[in-house]
Amino acid sequence: MNRDADAVRTAGIQAAGTQDRWRAPCSLAACALILFARMPDRFLNPQFYAEDAYFYEKALLGGIRSLAMPYGGYLLSIPRLVAWLAVRLPPLHVPLFFNLAALLVALLAIGRIFSARTRLPMKPVVALSVVLLPHAEDLFMTLENIQWVASLGLVLMLVSSDAAGPRQRANDTATIALCGLTGVFSILLAPLFMIRAALRRTFESRLVAGLVLAAALVQAWFVMHGGGPIAVGRPAPFDFGLVPAVLGYRLIAQPFGGTALIQLPPLALGFAGLLAFAALAAMVMNPRLDAADRRARALLCAVVVPVAAAAFYRFRDMLPMFLSPEPLARYFFVPQIVFVWLVAAEFPSGGARRVLSIAALSAYLITCACFFRVQPLVDYRWKDYAPLIRSGQHYEIPVNPPGWHFRYSGEGM
């Protein structure tokens, strides 16, 4: 009997190992298929979108020097690197190369969820929740906004255990170098990495905090000396009363509300914002968590604060713009994803927490279904214009969104 029980136990362990081995590639393949279903034109009829054309233009003109050019007041290393590599390709295929590079960055960031070092339950659900996000705007299949998706690499490092060897340390260093120098998230998250190091008191946590701080200092230098982003809209006085409403809209109504909750008045949205913060506190104080899991969850919750604060500061004169579905949705992408992850993490707790988690995730899926397809880009027939790029003459090529152009004088070729 004992021998039979041991055989059953061994078979169970082997089956679990096989499931773990296939869980990550199957989940990432599902993520790629979901993105294809949401925006098939990005694969079948690839075109430049907004600043993607600008990055390509500067790579053509400046070569490797373009890697150090700031944009919007800070470095965007991943788009610049992709554009520099794309110069070697036939112009006809460059938009597809950009889109596939954006897809690869997204899958690499999401793939870190499945690392054994990452302290997150329900990993397939957590991974799929990223690409199912309602109102996805143009986050995933464009390099222009890939900084928001790449930032998840830094967020996941906050809830990862320390590197156990040179290979893992090199992975962490590469993640910090690329994600930390693409956008301002290294600046926003550096204090949390310092808190993480203070709590752990290990060499690896201090090393990671130091590397993130170094990336943050580089970006801060460019922010201070490179000029900030261009303001848009009509300025209005900062309205503190709108802050809870914006948080309620972005953390609850928009991701969990379908077509119903997004029409709530500001007072109801303000109540939803207070409810969101109460939920965050309750999820941190879950009595079933051990000390390490509680610290990791507290750091994950804390991500919401600097990212949301930065969005409020950036658009302090235009807060009402945050109360509509599409404009500026990317600025709350990270808080929304973190909130969904925390909701999913409540499922293993059982009892009422599991019931609430199932109800919230069901609402999330319904909302995803309501806002699944992303509007296709206007077909500006890139293939007809691509031959001009190697001609060495001046040209002006229309790109998305309507009104944008890819201009080139023929210099630097």
N, C-alpha and C positions, 0 to 999 in steps of 0.2 A: 504493500500500500504506500509506504513512504517513497519507494522508488517511482511509483506511478505519479504520486503527488509532485515529486521533484521534476519529473518529465513534463507534467502539465505546466508547472511554474516556469520552467525553462522555455517551453514553447510560447507561453504568454509574453515573456520578456523579449524573445526574438520577434514575435509579431509586433509588439509595441515599437521595437527598434526599426522594423521595416516601415511601419506607419510614419514614424518621425522622419525617416530618410526621404520619404516621398511627399511629406506634407508641404515642405517649402517649395519645391519645383512645381507641384500641382497648383498651389495657391498663387504663385507668381504667374504661371501660365494663365490661370483664371483672371488675374488682374489685367494681363495683356489683352485677353479676349474681351473683357468688359470695356476697356478703353477703345478697342476696335469697334465694338458695337455702338459705343456712345458717339464716336466721331470718326466714321469710316473714311471720310474725305481726306483726313490727315495722312492716311496710308495710301489711298487709291489715287488721290489727286493732290499731292503735297504742294504747298505754296508757302512763301514767306509770310510771317505775321509780325507786323509792327517793328519793334527794335531788332528782330532777327535779321532783317535786311541791313540794318545799320551795322550790326556786328560783322556781317559778311563784307560789307563795303569797307570798313576800317581794317579788316584783316587783309583785304586786297591791297589797300593803300599802304598800310603800316607794317605788314608782315608780323614778325615775332614781337615787335614793339607794341603792337595792339594789346598784348596780354596785360600790360601795365597801365592801360588807359582806363580811368574811372568812368562810370556813367551813373548819372543821378546822384553823384556825390560819394560813390564808393566803388570798390572793385566788384566785378562780376566774372570771376575766374572761369567758371564752367562754360558759360556761353562764349567767352573770348577764346578759350582753348579749342572748343568745337569749331568755331569759325576759322581759326588759324589752320586747323587740320583740313577743313573743307576747301581751302584754297587750292589744294592739290587735286581736287576732283573736277570732273566736267561740270560746268555751271548748271546743266540741266538736272543733275542729281543732287545738288546741294540742299534744296528744301527737304527732300526725303531724308538725307543724311542728318539734317538738323532735327527732324521729327523723331527719327529712330534714336538719335543721341538723347533727346529729351525722354523718350520712353525708357531707355537704358538707365538713365539717372534715377527715374522714378522707381524702377524695379530694384535697383541697388539700394536705394533708401528704404523701400518697403521690405526688402530682403533681410535687412538687419533685425527685423522683428523676430525672425526665426532663429537667430543666434541663441545658443544655449546660455549665453551671458545675459540676455535681456529678460528682465523680470516682468513679464506680462503674460497673463493667462489668455486663453481663447485666441491663440495667435492667428489661425486662418480667418476668423471673424474680424480681428483687428486689422489684418492686412487688406481684406476685401473692403472694409469700411472706408479706406482711403480713396480708392478709385470709384466708389459708389457715391461719393459726396454729392448731394444735390447742388444745383447752381455752380457747376464746376468751372464755369467761365472758360478761360483758356489757360488753365494751370498745367495740364499734364503733357500736352503734345506741342508745346512751344518752348523754346529756350528762353524767350523773353521773361517768362514768369517761373522758370524752373527753380529759382532760388527758394521759393516757398516750399516746394516739394523736397528739395535737397536739405532744407533745414530740419526735416524729420530725422536725418542722420545724427544731427547734434542732439535733438530731443531724446532719441533712443539711447544715446550714450549716457545721458543722465541716469537712466534706469538700467544700465548694464553693469555687470560685475567687472572687476579689474582685469586687465590683460594678463594672461597666464604665461606668455612667452613672446619671443621676438616677432613671430608671425602676427599675433593678435595686436601687439604694440604697433607694428607697421600699419596694420589696418586702421587702427584708431588715429594714427598720425595722418594718414592719407585722407581720412574722413574729415578731420579737423582742417587740414590744409585746403581742401576743395570746398567743403561746405562753409567753413569759417571765413573764407575769402570770397564768397559769393553771397552778397547781401549783407545786412547788418545784424544777422542773428547771433553772430559771435559776440557782438557788443551786448545784446539783450540778455543772452544766456550766461555770459561770463560770471556774473555774481552767483548764479545757481551752481556752477561748477566749483566755485570757490567754497560754497557751503558744503557741497558734496565732499570735497577734499577734507574740510574741517571735520566732518562727521566720520569719515572713514579712517583718516590718519594713516594712509598708506602711501608708499612712494608712487605707485601707479596713478592713484587719484590726484596726487599733487602734480605729477607730470602732465596729465590730461588737462588739469586746470591751468597750468602754466602755458600749455600750447594754445588753448582756447583764448586765454588772456592775450597772448602774443598776436593771434589773428585779430582779436578785438582792437588792439592798439593800432595795428596797421589800418584797419577799416576806419577807426576813429580819426586817424591822421588825415585820411582822404576826405572824410566828412567835414572836418574843420577847414581843410585847405582846398578842397576840390569843388566847393559849391554844392548847395543842396538841391533837392528836386524842385521842379517848377510848380508853383501853386496853380490850382485850377478852381473854377467856380467863383461865386460871389461871396466875399468874406462876411461873416456874421459873428456876433459875440458868442463866446464859449458858453454853452448851456449845460451846467452840471446836472440838471434834472433829466437830461436825455441819456446820461450815461447808463443808468439801470435799464432803460428801454432798449438801448442799442445792444447791451449784453443779453437781455432777454430775447431780442430778435435773432441775434447771431448764434447764441448757444442753445436755444430751445426752439423758438418758432420756426426758424429757417431750416435746420436739419431734421426736426422731428414733427413739423407741422403740415406738410403737404401744401395744399392750396387754401387751407382754412386759417391756420394760425398767423400766417404772414400778413393778414389783413387786420389784425388786432390793433386797437388804438394804443397810443403811447403809454397810457396809465396801466393797461393790462400787460403790456410788454415790460414795463418797469417792475411789476410784480413778478413776471417770469424771470427777470434778471436777478431779483433777490432770491427766487427759488433756485436758480442755477447755482448761486454761491452757497446756499444752504446744502444743496446736493453735493457740491464739491467737498464741503466740510464733513458731511456725513460719510462720504466715500473714503476720506482719509482716516476717519475715526472708526472704521469698520472693526468690531471687536475680534473678528476671525483672523485679522492680519497679524503676522509676527512683526518684530521690531524692524527687520530689514525691509520687508514689504511695505510697512507703513512709511518708512523714510523714502523709499522709491516712489510711492504713490504721492507723498507730500511734494516731492520735487516735480513730479508730473503736473500736479495741480498748480504749482507755483509758476509753471511756464505761462499760464494764461495771463498772469499779472503784467510782466514786462512787455509781452507782445501786444496785448490789448492797450496798455498805456501808450506804447509807441504809436499805435494806430490813431488813438485819440489825439495825441500831440501832433501827428503829421497832418491830420484833418480837423484841427481844433476849431477852425472857422466854418466848417461845413459838416457838422455832425448829422444833420438830417439826411445826408446822402447815405449814411449807413443803415437807414431804415427802408431801403428798397432792395429787391432781390439781387440784381446783377452788379451794379456799380460798386467797385471797391471790395467785392466779396473776398478777394485773395488776402486782404489784410487781416481777416479773421479765420483764414484757413487753418492755421496751426491751433488756435484755441478750440475751434470746432472739432477738429480731429482728436485732440487730446480729450475733450469732453466725451466723445463717442467711445474712445478707448476705455475710459474710466467706467462708463456705463457697462460696457462689455465685461470688464474685469469684475463686476459685481455678480455675474452669473454663477461662478463656482461657490459663492457663499451660501446658497440655498435659501429656503424660507421666503420671507417677503422681499428680500433683496433680489432674489432670483426672479420672482414674479415681476417686479418693477423693471428689472433688466430686460426680460423678454418683451414686456409691453413697450418699452422705449425703443428697443432694437427693431421691433415690428413696425413701429411708427416711422423709424428711420428708413426701413426698406420701402414702405409705402411712399414716403416722400421722394425717395430715389426713383421710384417708378414714375411719379408725377413729373419729375424733372430729369429724366434719364438722357434723352438725346440732346446733344449740344448742336446749336445752330451751325450748319455747314458754312465754311468761308465762301466768299464770292470768288467765282472762277475768273481770275485775271489772265489765264492762259500763259503761265510761266514758260512753258515749252516754246512759245513763239518768241519770247523776249530773250531767253537764255543765250542764243548765239551772239547777241550784241556784246556780251560781257568780255569775250575774247577779241573783240574787234578793235579795241583801243580807242574808240570814239566816245563822245559824250552821249549819255542816254538817261532817260527818266522812265522808270518802270513802275506801274501801279502795283501796290501790294495791299493786303488786308491789314487793318480794317479800312473800309473805304475812306479815301482822302490821304492815305499814306503813300509814299513813293520811295523807290530805291534809286537814288541818283548817283551817277558815277561819271567822272570827268575824263577817264582814260589814263590818269596819272598812276605811277607806281606799278605798272604792269611790266 
